[in-house]
Amino acid sequence: MKTRFLLTLGLVAAPLWAQPPEPRKSKPAAPPISLEEANKVLGGPTLITLHLKDATPQNIVKEFARVSGVAVRMYYGGLERAKTLSIDLENQPFWSAMRELCTLLGATPQPFSGDSTIVLQPGAAGWAGGAMLTLSPLVSLRLSQISHTHTFKLSNEGEGIKAVSDEHSLPIVGMFLFDPKVRPLSNPMQVTITGAVDEKGVAITSEPAHAYSQMPLMSSLQIPLKWRADMGKKLVRLRGNLKCIVMSKREVWEIPDVLNAKETSKTVRGPDGDEIYTFLGVQKTGNQYQVRVKIERPQALIHPNQQPDAQQFLYARRDVGRLMKLQDANGRNLGWQGGGGGDDAIVTHFAELQDAGEKSEAPQKLILEIPLEFRELEVPFELKDLPLP
């Protein structure tokens, strides 16, 4: 028999049953940076100003994407596209503005693929609820739910049916929301819980917590607390911290008329010496586009048989591919479809999009953000007075 108690604060984009990868135990070879220093280095948060009156949902989403610089798409579903709405945002931080946008449209933000695209799914319940904690101008933590599951495993050995084990689980589920300027790399992310106590003063321990990146702006969080029979009804305090790798310095390389562009190279001074980026070309197949870029770095960092440890992970192919954007003449990003490649080049795939009858045009420009410096960002957090189911 299985009994379940659930306290819901809202919905989170990631399925609750998804198992995150184990965090790396090796310490990244990147100098630390605090939230305060990161705010200065990155020039503060992305602020959104948008004033539209009697605009269609698709125009609101399009303008929000334009002013924010983030690819935002909408799956309209049952939303009436012809109706008109108004929105007034003035110098609001990105995720605060996103929350107002989602409340207006009756939508919930979801990560799309592995790039920086956000898809708005119809369904306001998850985003309108929840508990949002602002940790800094650059990072917020959105708590979605705490659940208590009590499970009996049964056996018919001997006479009748008996419970052979009695198990409890008590996870806290949420999501870290990063400003578009931060965009931590996908791996590794390390979460440490330093202490938790209920209103009785009972110390509550935790299994290893996990944070895993679904996209550069959204990282799911799971904190599996250990249930105790003598625990109270309120988590008075829980403290922890997140560590992740961010690009503190970057250089933007734009290649215009990308379908006709010839092979071209750019040399930059990277974290470990000169690095040469070579654009090899774009190949079109149907509505798919394959972008090939070669990167030459210090040999120690690109040995094909070495596992990405310490600073090696900074150059994971999926992270380089996620730093590419293929845009049409209207500044609309084509859909990122993933990538890979061998030792000779990184191959990233894009596809034309069609949302609400608005089809992306042929790509005109490739934008590649070249990392010049990486830092390890530490994000301390503290949760207070959380009800326990």
PEZI-V588326 format. One record per residue. RES is the residue in one small letter. SS is DSSP state (@ for helix, = for strand, . for the rest). BURIAL is b if it has 24 or more other ideal C-beta (glycine too) atoms within 12 Angstrom, else e. D_CENTER is the distance of its C-alpha to the mean C-alpha in whole Angstrom. Layout:
# PEZI-V588326
[[RES/SS/BURIAL/D_CENTER] [RES/SS/BURIAL/D_CENTER]]
This chain:
# PEZI-V588326
[[m/./e/37] [k/=/e/33] [t/=/e/33] [r/=/e/29] [f/=/e/29] [l/=/e/25] [l/=/b/24] [t/=/e/22] [l/./b/20] [g/./b/18] [l/./b/16] [v/./b/12] [a/./b/10] [a/./b/10] [p/./e/14] [l/./b/16] [w/./e/18] [a/./e/15] [q/./e/16] [p/./b/13] [p/./e/15] [e/./e/17] [p/./b/16] [r/./b/18] [k/./e/21] [s/./e/22] [k/./e/21] [p/./b/20] [a/./e/22] [a/./b/21] [p/./e/22] [p/=/e/21] [i/=/b/20] [s/./b/20] [l/@/b/18] [e/@/e/21] [e/@/e/21] [a/@/b/18] [n/@/b/19] [k/@/e/22] [v/@/b/21] [l/./b/18] [g/./e/20] [g/./e/19] [p/./b/16] [t/./b/16] [l/=/b/19] [i/=/b/19] [t/=/e/23] [l/=/b/24] [h/=/e/27] [l/=/b/28] [k/=/e/31] [d/=/e/32] [a/=/b/29] [t/=/b/28] [p/@/b/24] [q/@/b/23] [n/@/b/25] [i/@/b/23] [v/@/b/19] [k/@/b/21] [e/@/b/22] [f/@/b/19] [a/@/b/17] [r/@/e/20] [v/@/b/20] [s/@/b/16] [g/./b/16] [v/./b/13] [a/./b/13] [v/=/b/14] [r/=/b/16] [m/=/b/18] [y/=/b/19] [y/./b/22] [g/./e/24] [g/./e/26] [l/./b/26] [e/./e/29] [r/./b/28] [a/./e/31] [k/./e/31] [t/=/e/30] [l/=/b/28] [s/=/e/28] [i/=/b/25] [d/=/e/26] [l/=/b/23] [e/=/e/25] [n/=/e/23] [q/=/b/20] [p/=/b/17] [f/@/b/14] [w/@/b/12] [s/@/b/16] [a/@/b/17] [m/@/b/14] [r/@/b/16] [e/@/b/19] [l/@/b/18] [c/@/b/17] [t/@/b/20] [l/@/b/22] [l/@/b/21] [g/./b/21] [a/=/b/18] [t/=/b/14] [p/=/b/11] [q/=/b/9] [p/=/b/7] [f/./b/10] [s/./b/10] [g/./b/8] [d/./b/9] [s/./b/8] [t/./b/10] [i/=/b/9] [v/=/b/12] [l/=/b/14] [q/=/b/16] [p/=/b/20] [g/./b/20] [a/./b/20] [a/@/e/20] [g/@/b/17] [w/@/b/16] [a/@/e/19] [g/./e/20] [g/./b/17] [a/=/b/18] [m/=/b/16] [l/=/b/17] [t/=/e/16] [l/./b/16] [s/./b/17] [p/./b/17] [l/./b/13] [v/=/b/11] [s/=/b/12] [l/=/b/12] [r/=/b/12] [l/=/b/15] [s/=/b/16] [q/=/b/18] [i/=/b/21] [s/=/b/23] [h/=/b/26] [t/=/b/27] [h/=/e/31] [t/=/e/32] [f/=/e/35] [k/=/e/36] [l/=/e/40] [s/=/e/42] [n/./e/46] [e/./e/48] [g/./e/51] [e/./e/52] [g/./e/50] [i/./e/46] [k/=/e/44] [a/=/e/41] [v/=/e/40] [s/=/e/37] [d/=/e/36] [e/=/e/32] [h/=/b/29] [s/=/b/26] [l/=/b/24] [p/=/b/20] [i/=/b/18] [v/=/b/15] [g/=/b/12] [m/=/b/8] [f/=/b/8] [l/=/b/7] [f/=/b/7] [d/./b/10] [p/./b/10] [k/./b/12] [v/./b/10] [r/./b/7] [p/./b/8] [l/./b/9] [s/./b/8] [n/./b/11] [p/./b/13] [m/=/b/11] [q/=/b/14] [v/=/b/15] [t/=/b/19] [i/=/b/21] [t/=/e/24] [g/=/e/26] [a/=/b/26] [v/=/b/29] [d/=/b/31] [e/./e/33] [k/./e/36] [g/./e/35] [v/./e/34] [a/=/e/31] [i/./b/28] [t/./e/27] [s/=/b/24] [e/./e/23] [p/./e/20] [a/./b/17] [h/=/b/14] [a/=/b/10] [y/=/b/8] [s/=/b/5] [q/=/b/5] [m/=/b/3] [p/./b/4] [l/./b/4] [m/=/b/2] [s/=/b/4] [s/=/b/7] [l/=/b/11] [q/=/b/14] [i/=/b/17] [p/=/b/20] [l/=/b/23] [k/./b/27] [w/./b/29] [r/./e/33] [a/./e/36] [d/./e/37] [m/./b/33] [g/./e/33] [k/./e/32] [k/=/b/29] [l/=/b/27] [v/=/b/28] [r/=/e/26] [l/=/b/23] [r/=/e/22] [g/=/b/19] [n/=/b/17] [l/=/b/14] [k/=/b/14] [c/=/b/12] [i/=/b/13] [v/=/b/12] [m/=/b/15] [s/=/b/17] [k/=/b/19] [r/=/b/19] [e/=/e/22] [v/=/e/21] [w/=/b/23] [e/=/e/24] [i/=/b/27] [p/=/e/28] [d/./e/30] [v/./b/28] [l/./b/30] [n/./e/33] [a/./e/32] [k/./e/34] [e/./e/32] [t/=/e/32] [s/=/e/30] [k/=/b/29] [t/=/e/29] [v/=/b/27] [r/=/e/28] [g/=/b/25] [p/./b/24] [d/./b/27] [g/=/e/29] [d/=/e/30] [e/=/b/27] [i/=/e/28] [y/=/b/26] [t/=/b/28] [f/=/b/27] [l/=/b/29] [g/=/e/29] [v/=/b/27] [q/=/e/29] [k/=/e/29] [t/=/e/29] [g/./e/30] [n/./e/27] [q/=/b/25] [y/=/b/24] [q/=/b/24] [v/=/b/23] [r/=/b/25] [v/=/b/24] [k/=/b/26] [i/=/b/25] [e/=/b/28] [r/./b/27] [p/./e/29] [q/@/e/30] [a/@/e/29] [l/@/b/26] [i/./b/26] [h/./e/28] [p/./e/27] [n/./e/29] [q/./e/27] [q/./e/24] [p/./b/21] [d/./e/22] [a/@/b/21] [q/@/b/21] [q/@/b/21] [f/@/b/17] [l/@/b/17] [y/@/b/18] [a/./b/17] [r/@/b/17] [r/@/b/14] [d/@/b/12] [v/@/b/15] [g/@/b/15] [r/@/b/12] [l/./b/14] [m/=/b/16] [k/=/b/17] [l/=/b/20] [q/=/b/21] [d/=/b/24] [a/./e/27] [n/./e/25] [g/./b/22] [r/./b/20] [n/=/b/18] [l/./b/19] [g/=/b/16] [w/=/b/15] [q/=/b/16] [g/=/b/15] [g/=/b/18] [g/=/e/20] [g/./b/23] [g/./e/26] [d/./e/27] [d/./e/29] [a/./b/26] [i/=/b/22] [v/=/b/22] [t/=/b/19] [h/=/b/20] [f/=/b/19] [a/=/b/21] [e/./b/23] [l/./b/21] [q/=/e/23] [d/=/b/22] [a/./e/25] [g/./e/27] [e/=/e/26] [k/=/e/26] [s/./b/24] [e/./e/27] [a/./e/28] [p/=/b/25] [q/=/b/27] [k/=/b/25] [l/=/b/22] [i/=/b/20] [l/=/b/19] [e/=/b/17] [i/=/b/19] [p/=/b/18] [l/=/b/21] [e/=/b/20] [f/=/b/18] [r/=/b/18] [e/=/b/17] [l/=/b/15] [e/=/b/16] [v/=/b/15] [p/=/b/18] [f/=/b/18] [e/=/e/20] [l/=/b/21] [k/=/e/24] [d/=/e/27] [l/=/b/24] [p/=/b/27] [l/./b/27] [p/./b/28]]
